[in-house]
Amino acid sequence: MSDFVKNYKKGFIASIPMMVGGMPFGLLFGSLVSANDLPIWVAIAMSSLVYAGSAQFVAIGMIALGAPVWVIILTTFFVNLRHLLYSADLVKFVKHLPIRLRLFLGFGLIDETYAAVRPMYQDKAFVLKGHQVYIGSFLSFYIMWNITTIVGVLAGELIPGMSEWGLEFAMVATFIGIISPYLKNVPYTLAFVGAGFSSIVLIDLPNQLGLVVAALVGVTLGSVSELLLKRPKNQNNKNDVADEMIELEKE
C-alpha cells in the first residue's frame, strides 16, 4: 500500500465521526432546496461548487425570504470569513507545496476537515505528508456531502415536510463538537462568544443582516486577539516550519 493511500485512509478515518454528524446536515439542505421549489441542479451546483454548508443554508434561507442578491452574497461572504482564520493557521504547513495543490486544498477547507487534520500538525514529521491526510478528509466529506444533498432533494420531493423533522439539530451538534476542543484557545473563545452574543442581540435585523454583523464581530475579535497574543519568538518558530521540513527530508 502506497504512502498516499495510507495517508488518505488516515484522513478518511479521522473524519468519520464528523461525516456521521454531517449526513443529516446534507439531507436537510437537500430537503430545504426541494421545500423551496428550487430545481435539483441548484442543490448540486451549490454543494459541488460552493461546498460550504453554513453559507449554503444561509443562502437558501435568504432566497426563501426573498432577500436581495447583494445581501445574500454579502452575508455568505462574512459567514465564510472564519475560513481566513483557518487558512492563516495552516499556511505555514503547506507553503512548500505547489500553488495548484494549495488552491485545491483551499477549496476543500471546511470546519470539519480543519478540525480533523489540524491537531495532527503538532507532529513536525506529519507536515511532510499532511496534505495527503488532508485530501483524504476533504474528498471523503465532499463525496458524502454531495450524495446526501441529492438524496435530500429526492426524499424531500417524495416525503412532504421532511425539512421540518428537526434534522438541523445535527448541524448544531456537529459544530459544538468541532469548536469544543478549541475553546481553551483565547482567540477562538473570543470569536465564539462575540459572534454568538452578537447573533442573539441582532436577531431582529431585517434580511438576516444580524448574521453578517455577528460573523464580522467574531472574525474581528479572533483575528485581533490572535495578533495581540502572538509573541515574536513564537512567530519566528512558526515561520521556521518549512526549514524544519527540509531537515527532516535530509534525515
N, C-alpha and C positions, 0 to 999 in steps of 0.2 A: 504494500500500500504506500503510495507516494506521500510526501510530507504535506502537499496541498490537500489531499483527500483527508488525511488525519486532522489537519487544522480546520478544514471545512466542517468535518464531523464535530469537532470540539465546539465550534461556533453554533452549530445546529443544536447540540445538546444543551449548551448554556442558555439557549433561547426558548427551549420547550416550555418552561413554566409561564413565560410571558406570551407565548403563542396560544397556549390554552386559554389564558385570560383575554387574549385579543380576538379569538374566534367569535364570541358573541358580539364583540365590538364591530367586526366586519359584517356580520349578519344584520346587525341593527342599521348600519349605514346603508346597506343594500335595500333593506325594507323601507327606510325613510325615502330613498330615491323613488321607490315604487309608490309609496303613500302620497308623494307629491306629484304623481303623474308625469314624472320625467322619464325619457327613454332610457333603455338599458345601457346604450352607448355612453351616456353621461356618467354613469357609475363606473363603467370600465375605464373610460378616459381619466377620470379623477383618481381612481385607485392605481392605475398603471403609470400615469404621467405626473400626477401631483404627489401621490404617495405620502400623504401627511394627514393622518387620521383626524387630529383635532381641527385642522384647517378645513378638512372635508365636511365634518359635522357642522362647523360654524357656517360654512358656505351654503350647505343645504338648508339649514335653519333660516338663514337670511334670505335665501331665494324664496322660501315658502312665505316669508313675511313681506316679500316684495321690496326688499331693500335695494337702493341704487347700486349699480355695478361698482362705482368707485368706493362705496362704503364696504362692500364685500371684499374687494381687493385690499383695501387698507387694513381692514380688520384681520384678515387671514395673514397678511404680512406681519403684523405685530404679534399675532398668536404664535407665529413661527420664529420670532426673533430669538427665542431661547436656544435655537439651533446655533446661533452665533456663539453662544457661550460654550456649547459642546465642541464646535469647530475650533475655537480658540484654545480649548483644553487639549484637543487631540492633535493639533497641527505639528507639535514638536515630535510626535511619534511617527508621522507619515511624511515629513518634509523631504525625506530621502527618496521617496517614490516618484515615478514619472507623473507628469501633470495629468495625463489622461486617466491614470488609475486613481489619482486623488479626486478628480471630478466624479468618477464613478462611485467612489466611497462617499463623497459628499452627497450624492443623490440618495444614497441608502442610509443616511444618518437620521435616525429617529430615536425617540426616547428609549425604546426597548433595546435596540442594538447598542446604544451608548451604555445603558445600564448593564447589559450582559458582558460587554467587552472591556469597558474602561477599567474595572478592577484588576484585570489580567496584566495591564500595562505597568503594574507596580513591579513586576519582574522584568529587569532590563533585558534579559535574554529573549523575552517574549516579543520585544519590539521588532526583531528581525522578521518574524513570521506573523506578527499580529494582524496584518492586513488580510491574511488568508482566513484567520478565525473570524474577523470582521465580515468578510464576504460570506462565510458560512451562515452567520447570524442574519445578515442583510437579506440574502436571497431566500433563505428559509421563511423569514417573516413576510417577505414580499410576495412569494407564491401563495402562502396561506391567506394573506390579506386580499389578494385578488380573487382567489377561489371563493372565499366566504362572502365577498361583495356580490359576486354573481349569484351565488346560492341565495343570498338575502333578497336580491331583486326578484328572482323567480319565485321564492317562497312567499314574498310579500304580495305577489300577484295572485297566488293560489290561496293564501291564508289571510283574509282581511283582518286588519287590526293587529298584525304582528308587531308593528312598530310601537305598540302600547304594552308590550309584555314586560317591560321593565328591564330589558337587556342592557340598558345604559348603565346599570349598576356595575357590570363587568368593566366598563371604562373607568369608573371611579375607583374600583378595587385595584385595577391594574396600575393606575397612576399612583395610588397610595403605596403600592408595593415597590414601584420604581423609585419614588422620591424618599421613602423612609430611610434607606441607608445613608443618604446624603445630607440629612437634616442635622448631622453633627458638624457639618461644614457651615461656617458663618455666612458666606455669600449665598449659598443655596437656601439656607434658612431665612435670611432676609428677603430673598426673592420670593420664596414661597409665602411667607407671612404678608409681605407687601402686596403681592398680586391677589392673594385670597381676600384680604381685608378690603382692597380697592374694589374687587368684583362685587362684594356684598354691598358696600356703600353706594356704588354706582349702578346697581342692578336696574334701576328705573330709567336710565338714559335711553332715548329712542334709538332704533336701528342697532341695538346691542353695542353701542359705542362704549359702554362700560367695559366690555372685553378688551377693546383697543387700549383704553387708558390703563386697565389693570395689567395687561401684558407689558405695556411700556414701563409702568412703575416697577414691576417685578424684574425686568431685564436691567433697568437702570440701577436699582438697588444692588442686584447681584454683581453687575459689572463694576460699579464704583467701589463697592466694599472689597471686591477681589483685588482691585488695583491698590487700594489703600493698605490692605493687609499683606500684600506681597512684598517681601523683603528682597533687596538686591542680591543677597547671597543665594537665596532660593532660586531667583530668576536666572542667575548665571548657571546654577546646576541644571536647570531645565533646558537651557539653551545648549548644554553640552551633550544632550542625548544622542545626537547624530554622531558625534565623535566617539561616544562610548560604543555605539553600534559597530563602527568601523573597527574598533579594537577587538570587539567580540568576534567579528568576522575573521580577523587575522589569527585569533586564537584557534 
